[in-house]
Amino acid sequence: MTLNHELLNLLACPKCKGDLALVDREKGLHCSKCRLIYPIRDEIPIMLVEEAVEETAWEGSLKP
């Protein structure tokens, strides 16, 4: 099952309120302003700044 893209369009980065983009086969949401990736676990975006991973430390690819 994939994430609902219409609902994802409503999400914003909790840190800067910037736009988010799906990365790494729907395993994360990337904020290009903050350079953070919010993980997606069991199809649920974890939208906590404390859980975000810096893009340089993200194990996956930044490609959608």
C-alpha positions as CSV (number, residue, x, y, z in Angstrom):
1,M,0.0,0.0,0.0
2,T,1.3,3.4,-0.9
3,L,1.0,6.7,0.9
4,N,-1.9,9.0,0.0
5,H,-0.2,11.7,-2.1
6,E,-3.1,14.1,-1.7
7,L,-2.6,14.0,2.1
8,L,1.2,14.2,1.7
9,N,0.7,17.5,-0.2
10,L,-0.8,19.0,3.0
11,L,2.2,18.1,5.1
12,A,4.9,20.7,5.9
13,C,8.2,20.6,7.6
14,P,7.6,21.0,11.3
15,K,10.8,23.0,11.7
16,C,10.6,25.6,8.9
17,K,7.1,24.9,7.5
18,G,8.7,24.3,4.1
19,D,7.6,21.8,1.4
20,L,8.4,18.1,1.7
21,A,9.2,15.6,-1.1
22,L,9.1,11.8,-1.0
23,V,12.5,10.1,-1.2
24,D,14.0,6.6,-1.2
25,R,10.9,4.7,-2.4
26,E,8.6,6.3,0.1
27,K,10.8,5.7,3.1
28,G,11.2,9.4,4.0
29,L,10.1,13.0,3.4
30,H,12.8,15.5,2.5
31,C,12.9,19.2,3.4
32,S,15.4,20.9,1.2
33,K,15.4,24.1,3.3
34,C,16.4,22.3,6.6
35,R,18.2,19.5,4.8
36,L,16.4,17.0,7.0
37,I,14.6,13.8,6.2
38,Y,11.6,12.7,8.2
39,P,11.3,8.9,8.2
40,I,8.2,7.0,7.2
41,R,7.5,3.9,9.3
42,D,4.7,1.5,8.5
43,E,3.3,4.1,6.1
44,I,3.2,6.7,8.8
45,P,5.3,9.9,8.4
46,I,7.2,10.6,11.7
47,M,6.9,14.4,11.7
48,L,9.0,15.1,14.8
49,V,12.1,17.2,14.5
50,E,13.8,15.0,17.1
51,E,13.3,12.0,14.8
52,A,14.5,13.7,11.6
53,V,17.8,12.6,10.0
54,E,20.2,15.0,8.3
55,E,20.3,14.3,4.6
56,T,24.0,13.6,4.7
57,A,23.4,10.8,7.3
58,W,20.3,9.3,5.5
59,E,21.1,5.8,4.4
60,G,18.8,5.9,1.4
61,S,19.0,7.8,-1.8
62,L,17.5,11.3,-2.1
63,K,16.0,10.4,-5.4
64,P,12.2,10.0,-5.4
